[in-house]
Amino acid sequence: MWKNLSRGERLYYLALLLLIGMTLVFRMGLGLLLALFLYLFPYPRPQKKNSPYAAYFRSERWSLINPFLNVQGLLQLMGEWLTNAGQSRISAEEYENKVEYRLPFQGIWKVANGGVSPETSHSWNINSQRYAYDLLMTDETGRSFSGEGKELKDYYCFGAPVLSPATGTVLRVQDGIRDYPGVGDYSIDWKTRDLRGNFVVICHAEGEYSLSAHLQKGSITVKAGDEVNAGQVIGRCGNSGYSTEPHLHFQLQDSANFFIAKGLPIRFVQFYRADNSLEEPRELHENDYLERENWVQKS
């Protein structure tokens, strides 16, 4: 391919690569300086030295010098620019799913983050994650772990089966990223090479792709090209990637490429919902969205 390019085209691509390289070097250098500055002058300052927020901010600062996360951050910025250029935003009220989707898990799970409004959205201003969900399991008190929550095995959802939400074809699988063991203090794995951790992307219809992320290392049971059925186990819930505790990050998107995709609202069929952890979900929803702070169960 390179041999077929004209001299002008070669110079153009070389200049583009040089610009990207310089941008990454500048970003990492700036990140290192910012990490050093925030280390010396932390803000916001945790009220207590041993506050969980102290560990979170400390790990977040160090993530600024991670080259993998820097590249992905740049790709996300480019994706935001591309998806915003001359395109209208996707409305939950107007969008109709092309196939029926079922909850991607068994048992009762909590919607820890996510919804279809600016108030409940996972990340309203990030196009790819606007309609994403963070899902986990809790006990009757609302806690997501037993004991002190200092080990991965303490978390109720760690190792729980993750299911395909509909029939489809597996397009991409990533495995081999460790489950971050530093749980219990809200820190993140600033050394991870992918913010999604281990994940599976499935094409369910033209322009509808599901992403199941932060899966447990070594648990993925499918490979690219596999045909899957609704409810089929594709992996297990883990704590890989940019994650503060074991949970399932699930989203529907209009492209297989996470960085240039637009998030799509997703209506799930036949599930029960409750407003608190003390209730067994009994309110049946035939075709509805999930909302933050609800507990849901497949019918």
LUMRONU-465946 format. One record per residue (C-alpha): x, y, z; residue in three letters. Coordinates in steps of 0.2 Angstrom, whole numbers, padded with zeros to 4 digits, always signed. Layout:
# LUMRONU-465946
XYZAla;...
# end
This chain:
# LUMRONU-465946
+0000+0000+0000Met;+0014+0012+0005Trp;+0022+0009-0012Lys;+0007+0014-0022Asn;+0006+0031-0013Leu;+0012+0047-0022Ser;+0026+0057-0014Arg;+0014+0070-0008Gly;+0003+0057+0000Glu;+0017+0049+0009Arg;+0022+0066+0016Leu;+0005+0069+0021Tyr;+0003+0053+0031Tyr;+0021+0055+0038Leu;+0016+0073+0044Ala;+0000+0066+0052Leu;+0009+0052+0061Leu;+0022+0065+0067Leu;+0008+0077+0073Leu;+0000+0062+0083Ile;+0016+0057+0090Gly;+0020+0075+0096Met;+0002+0076+0103Thr;+0005+0061+0113Leu;+0022+0066+0119Val;+0015+0083+0124Phe;+0000+0075+0133Arg;+0011+0063+0143Met;+0023+0076+0148Gly;+0009+0088+0153Leu;+0001+0073+0162Gly;+0017+0070+0171Leu;+0019+0088+0177Leu;+0000+0088+0182Leu;+0002+0072+0191Ala;+0017+0079+0201Leu;+0008+0095+0204Phe;-0008+0086+0211Leu;+0003+0075+0221Tyr;+0011+0090+0229Leu;-0005+0101+0230Phe;-0020+0089+0230Pro;-0037+0096+0226Tyr;-0050+0093+0231Pro;-0042+0088+0248Arg;-0050+0073+0256Pro;-0057+0077+0273Gln;-0048+0062+0281Lys;-0031+0055+0277Lys;-0038+0038+0275Asn;-0054+0043+0265Ser;-0058+0032+0250Pro;-0057+0047+0239Tyr;-0039+0049+0244Ala;-0034+0033+0235Ala;-0046+0037+0220Tyr;-0038+0054+0217Phe;-0020+0047+0219Arg;-0023+0033+0207Ser;-0032+0045+0195Glu;-0017+0056+0195Arg;-0005+0042+0191Trp;-0016+0037+0176Ser;-0011+0053+0168Leu;+0006+0046+0164Ile;-0001+0029+0157Asn;+0003+0029+0138Pro;-0011+0017+0134Phe;-0024+0027+0143Leu;-0017+0043+0135Asn;-0019+0036+0118Val;-0037+0030+0122Gln;-0041+0047+0129Gly;-0035+0055+0112Leu;-0045+0043+0103Leu;-0060+0047+0113Gln;-0058+0065+0110Leu;-0057+0062+0091Met;-0072+0051+0092Gly;-0082+0065+0101Glu;-0077+0077+0087Trp;-0082+0065+0073Leu;-0099+0060+0081Thr;-0103+0078+0084Asn;-0099+0084+0067Ala;-0115+0088+0058Gly;-0125+0074+0066Gln;-0140+0075+0078Ser;-0140+0067+0095Arg;-0149+0051+0097Ile;-0165+0053+0107Ser;-0172+0040+0119Ala;-0190+0045+0115Glu;-0188+0043+0096Glu;-0176+0028+0095Tyr;-0183+0011+0092Glu;-0172-0004+0095Asn;-0171-0016+0080Lys;-0172-0032+0090Val;-0178-0037+0107Glu;-0165-0036+0121Tyr;-0165-0045+0138Arg;-0155-0041+0154Leu;-0137-0048+0152Pro;-0137-0057+0169Phe;-0146-0069+0180Gln;-0153-0064+0197Gly;-0156-0047+0205Ile;-0144-0033+0201Trp;-0143-0015+0205Lys;-0142-0001+0192Val;-0128+0008+0200Ala;-0126+0021+0186Asn;-0135+0024+0170Gly;-0152+0031+0163Gly;-0159+0040+0148Val;-0160+0058+0156Ser;-0146+0070+0160Pro;-0149+0067+0178Glu;-0147+0048+0178Thr;-0136+0046+0163Ser;-0119+0036+0165His;-0110+0050+0155Ser;-0122+0062+0146Trp;-0108+0072+0138Asn;-0099+0057+0131Ile;-0108+0051+0116Asn;-0102+0033+0116Ser;-0107+0031+0135Gln;-0123+0042+0136Arg;-0135+0027+0138Tyr;-0122+0015+0146Ala;-0126+0006+0162Tyr;-0115+0001+0177Asp;-0123-0015+0185Leu;-0118-0024+0201Leu;-0126-0035+0215Met;-0130-0031+0232Thr;-0136-0038+0248Asp;-0152-0033+0257Glu;-0143-0018+0265Thr;-0138-0011+0248Gly;-0119-0016+0250Arg;-0110-0024+0236Ser;-0098-0034+0246Phe;-0097-0045+0261Ser;-0085-0042+0275Gly;-0073-0027+0273Glu;-0073-0028+0254Gly;-0054-0029+0253Lys;-0053-0044+0241Glu;-0061-0047+0225Leu;-0070-0063+0231Lys;-0079-0052+0244Asp;-0090-0044+0230Tyr;-0106-0052+0226Tyr;-0105-0050+0207Cys;-0087-0055+0205Phe;-0087-0071+0194Gly;-0106-0070+0191Ala;-0111-0075+0173Pro;-0113-0062+0160Val;-0125-0066+0146Leu;-0128-0061+0128Ser;-0143-0049+0128Pro;-0149-0055+0111Ala;-0144-0066+0096Thr;-0130-0060+0086Gly;-0112-0062+0080Thr;-0097-0059+0091Val;-0086-0046+0082Leu;-0072-0043+0095Arg;-0065-0051+0111Val;-0052-0044+0122Gln;-0045-0055+0137Asp;-0029-0056+0147Gly;-0031-0040+0157Ile;-0029-0043+0176Arg;-0043-0040+0188Asp;-0037-0026+0198Tyr;-0035-0032+0216Pro;-0034-0015+0225Gly;-0053-0015+0230Val;-0061-0007+0245Gly;-0054+0010+0243Asp;-0061+0016+0227Tyr;-0044+0017+0218Ser;-0042+0012+0200Ile;-0029+0002+0190Asp;-0019+0016+0183Trp;-0007+0004+0175Lys;-0021-0005+0164Thr;-0018-0005+0146Arg;-0037-0003+0141Asp;-0050+0007+0151Leu;-0063-0006+0145Arg;-0053-0021+0153Gly;-0058-0037+0145Asn;-0073-0036+0134Phe;-0085-0043+0121Val;-0093-0034+0107Val;-0108-0042+0098Ile;-0117-0037+0082Cys;-0136-0040+0085His;-0143-0030+0070Ala;-0136-0017+0057Glu;-0131-0002+0068Gly;-0133-0011+0085Glu;-0119-0018+0094Tyr;-0118-0022+0113Ser;-0102-0020+0123Leu;-0100-0030+0139Ser;-0084-0023+0148Ala;-0073-0026+0164His;-0075-0045+0162Leu;-0065-0057+0173Gln;-0048-0062+0166Lys;-0049-0079+0157Gly;-0068-0080+0159Ser;-0073-0076+0141Ile;-0081-0091+0133Thr;-0083-0084+0115Val;-0072-0079+0101Lys;-0074-0067+0086Ala;-0085-0075+0073Gly;-0095-0085+0085Asp;-0114-0085+0083Glu;-0123-0082+0100Val;-0140-0084+0107Asn;-0150-0073+0119Ala;-0145-0078+0137Gly;-0129-0087+0132Gln;-0115-0085+0144Val;-0101-0075+0136Ile;-0090-0072+0151Gly;-0090-0067+0170Arg;-0091-0051+0179Cys;-0074-0045+0184Gly;-0064-0029+0189Asn;-0052-0027+0174Ser;-0048-0010+0166Gly;-0053+0007+0173Tyr;-0064+0001+0187Ser;-0066+0005+0206Thr;-0075-0012+0210Glu;-0081-0027+0201Pro;-0096-0023+0190His;-0103-0025+0173Leu;-0102-0010+0161His;-0115-0013+0147Phe;-0120-0002+0133Gln;-0128-0003+0116Leu;-0119+0007+0102Gln;-0121+0011+0083Asp;-0103+0005+0078Ser;-0092-0009+0083Ala;-0078+0004+0086Asn;-0080+0010+0104Phe;-0071+0026+0101Phe;-0081+0033+0086Ile;-0098+0025+0091Ala;-0114+0034+0097Lys;-0122+0026+0112Gly;-0140+0020+0109Leu;-0154+0019+0121Pro;-0159+0001+0125Ile;-0177-0005+0130Arg;-0176-0022+0139Phe;-0191-0034+0137Val;-0199-0043+0152Gln;-0190-0039+0168Phe;-0195-0035+0186Tyr;-0190-0019+0195Arg;-0190-0013+0213Ala;-0185+0004+0220Asp;-0174-0003+0235Asn;-0164-0018+0240Ser;-0177-0023+0253Leu;-0190-0027+0240Glu;-0190-0042+0228Glu;-0193-0035+0211Pro;-0211-0038+0207Arg;-0216-0024+0195Glu;-0216-0031+0178Leu;-0209-0021+0164His;-0212-0027+0146Glu;-0202-0015+0136Asn;-0193-0002+0146Asp;-0177+0007+0151Tyr;-0166+0004+0166Leu;-0164+0019+0178Glu;-0151+0022+0191Arg;-0154+0016+0209Glu;-0166+0002+0204Asn;-0165-0016+0207Trp;-0169-0027+0192Val;-0172-0045+0188Gln;-0175-0055+0172Lys;-0193-0062+0171Ser;
# end
